[in-house]
Amino acid sequence: MTKKALISQADLKRMAAIAKSEGVVVSVEVDGKKFSVSPLSQQDIAIEAEPRRGLSGLDEWRARRGAPFAGSDQPAPAVSTAKGKKPREIDAEKSVNDWYAYLGYDPKTMNDADYQRLFREKEAERRKHIPAEPMTKRERSALRQLLTHGVGVSVRNELIKPCGPETEERLEARGFITFESHPQHPNSVVAYLLTDAGKAAAMKLPPEA
């Protein structure tokens, strides 16, 4: 019989999301054993910067509560890199428990299917409100850039800067862009296409200062 892992892969992924969004070392103790997850190195961050559809739910949730995260329009929190100093630690267990409470998920009585269902419901609810929110600076910038290419033209995502996962998700939720996915990786966005609604919105934008 296979011995159950002390900490699940899903928990490690959530810890990694916290470490990335906060720029900290996340530690949790389980059965007397301590597990730590560190922030990505600059090289790893460059690799992870490839635009992708959607965001870590935990990252997005923290952002809405005022905690900046990678890809956000908000400035990232300052992290000391002085020699001999370690990044500050945060309570990973509390963050995960708060996340569960936000979803309405009880790990003691619910399973992975319940988690996925609750997550999808929260995401759908959140996305419904995006069109009513003011556009961010990055959304406006991306629209102006896409307008120069025209409606329905496939534009490689690396040509639209800056336009990370948060910005592309918001533009899609507004109906301003559609995605072209990688043929072998459907969840990986490789290009954007401006829609008629996106063109109309872009043409209404005031000139850049």
Summary of the structure (lengths in Angstrom):
residues: 209
radius of gyration: 19.2
end to end distance: 65.4
largest distance: 65.8
contacts: 547
relative contact order: 0.13
helix: 44%
strand: 13%
